[in-house]
Amino acid sequence: MKNKAAGDEQNYLDIDITSQQLTVYADGNKVQCYPVSTAKKGAGELMGSECTPTGWHKIRAKIGANQPLQTVFAGRRATGEIYSADLARQYPERDWILTRILWLGGLEPGKNRYGRVDTTWRYIYIHGCPDELMTGGPDSHGCIRMKNADLLDLFNRVEAGIKVYIHE
């Protein structure tokens, strides 16, 4: 059930941690669903927890437009690398952020905005990952991971500022 404080949204993204699904709503209608992978440590807002924050957010920035599929990002900047199995073997401990980044900002003061629960300053994104890591379960370090082609489709469907509701 949606948080009443957020209003009656018609265009938003719904991320269900329990089902590991992201649903796009336009004009109140479900228009697309994608599998996602949220945090292996579950839901939570505290900085350093490696949990996926819940509640209402917005996409504060879209990063990576016009980059090739599988572009590697570090610090929200393209590294010039394209992900491959060889690159993965070279850097087995890397937390891969690929293709595009949708950087989230919390909208609920005290829950996911400001202080030690601020989603923006926790650097929580919707981002691409190696497709083989998308196994149907939660496995991220707090972000919302997607298959690269799915993320590219989502990136092209949404604008910065669209609201995102994350819940169990």
C-alpha positions in Angstrom: 0.0 0.0 0.0 1.3 3.4 -0.9 2.2 6.0 1.8 -0.6 8.5 1.9 1.8 11.4 2.5 3.2 10.9 -1.0 -0.1 11.8 -2.7 -1.9 10.1 -5.5 0.9 9.5 -8.0 0.0 8.6 -11.6 3.5 8.4 -13.0 6.1 6.6 -10.8 8.3 3.5 -10.4 7.3 0.9 -7.9 10.1 -1.3 -6.5 8.9 -4.4 -4.6 11.8 -5.8 -2.5 9.8 -9.0 -1.7 9.1 -9.9 -5.4 12.3 -8.3 -6.7 10.3 -6.4 -9.4 10.3 -2.9 -10.7 7.1 -1.7 -12.2 6.6 1.4 -14.3 3.3 3.2 -13.9 2.2 5.9 -16.4 -1.1 7.7 -16.0 -1.9 5.2 -13.2 -1.5 2.2 -15.5 1.1 -0.5 -15.2 3.2 -0.2 -18.5 6.3 -2.3 -17.9 7.8 -4.7 -15.3 11.5 -5.7 -14.9 13.3 -8.1 -12.6 15.7 -6.4 -10.1 18.1 -7.4 -7.4 18.0 -5.4 -4.2 20.3 -5.6 -1.1 21.2 -9.1 0.2 21.0 -7.5 3.7 17.4 -6.5 3.2 15.6 -3.2 3.6 17.0 -0.4 5.7 18.0 3.3 5.6 21.0 3.7 7.7 24.3 4.8 6.1 26.8 1.9 5.9 24.1 -0.7 6.4 24.3 -2.0 2.8 20.5 -2.2 2.9 18.0 -1.0 0.3 16.2 2.1 1.5 12.4 2.1 1.5 9.8 4.8 1.1 9.3 7.6 -1.5 12.3 8.7 -3.6 12.8 10.5 -6.8 15.4 10.1 -9.6 17.6 13.0 -8.9 20.0 12.4 -11.8 20.2 10.3 -15.0 23.8 9.5 -15.7 25.4 7.8 -18.8 23.2 8.9 -21.7 24.8 7.9 -25.0 27.3 5.6 -23.4 27.7 2.1 -25.0 25.9 -0.9 -23.4 28.1 -2.4 -20.6 30.0 0.8 -20.0 31.8 0.6 -16.6 31.2 3.5 -14.1 33.2 4.4 -11.0 32.2 7.5 -9.0 29.4 8.1 -11.4 31.9 8.6 -14.3 32.5 6.3 -17.3 35.9 4.7 -16.9 36.4 4.1 -20.6 36.1 0.4 -20.0 33.4 -2.0 -21.4 32.5 -4.9 -19.2 33.6 -8.3 -20.4 34.4 -11.7 -18.8 38.1 -10.9 -19.1 37.7 -7.6 -17.2 35.6 -9.5 -14.6 38.5 -12.0 -14.1 41.0 -9.1 -13.7 38.9 -7.4 -11.0 36.9 -10.2 -9.2 36.1 -8.0 -6.2 34.7 -5.0 -8.1 31.0 -4.1 -7.5 30.1 -3.5 -11.1 28.0 -0.4 -12.1 27.2 -0.7 -15.7 25.4 0.9 -18.7 23.5 3.7 -16.9 22.8 5.2 -13.5 19.6 6.5 -12.1 20.7 8.2 -8.8 18.0 8.2 -6.2 17.2 10.9 -3.6 14.9 10.3 -0.6 11.8 12.4 -0.2 10.9 11.6 3.4 12.9 13.7 6.0 14.1 11.5 8.8 13.4 8.3 6.9 15.4 8.5 3.8 16.5 12.1 3.6 19.0 14.1 5.6 21.5 12.9 8.2 22.5 9.2 8.5 19.6 8.0 6.4 20.0 10.2 3.3 19.6 8.0 0.2 21.5 10.5 -2.0 24.6 10.6 0.2 24.5 6.8 0.5 24.9 6.8 -3.3 21.9 4.5 -3.9 21.3 3.9 -7.6 19.3 1.9 -10.0 22.1 0.6 -12.2 23.1 -2.1 -14.6 25.2 -5.1 -13.5 26.7 -8.1 -15.2 23.6 -9.9 -16.5 24.8 -13.2 -15.0 24.5 -11.7 -11.5 20.7 -11.3 -12.0 19.7 -14.6 -10.4 16.2 -13.6 -9.2 17.2 -12.9 -5.6 18.5 -10.0 -3.6 22.3 -9.7 -3.9 23.4 -6.0 -4.1 25.1 -3.8 -1.6 22.1 -1.5 -1.3 21.4 -0.4 -4.8 18.8 -1.7 -7.2 20.6 -3.8 -9.9 19.1 -4.5 -13.3 20.0 -6.4 -16.5 21.7 -3.9 -18.9 19.1 -4.1 -21.7 16.3 -3.6 -19.1 18.1 -0.6 -17.6 18.6 1.0 -21.0 14.9 0.6 -21.7 13.9 2.0 -18.3 16.4 4.9 -18.7 14.8 5.9 -22.0 11.3 5.7 -20.5 11.8 8.0 -17.5 12.8 11.5 -16.8 14.8 12.9 -13.8 12.3 13.8 -11.1 10.0 10.8 -11.5 9.0 9.4 -8.1 10.1 6.0 -7.0 8.4 4.0 -4.2 10.5 1.2 -2.6 8.8 -1.2 -0.3 8.7 -4.8 1.0 
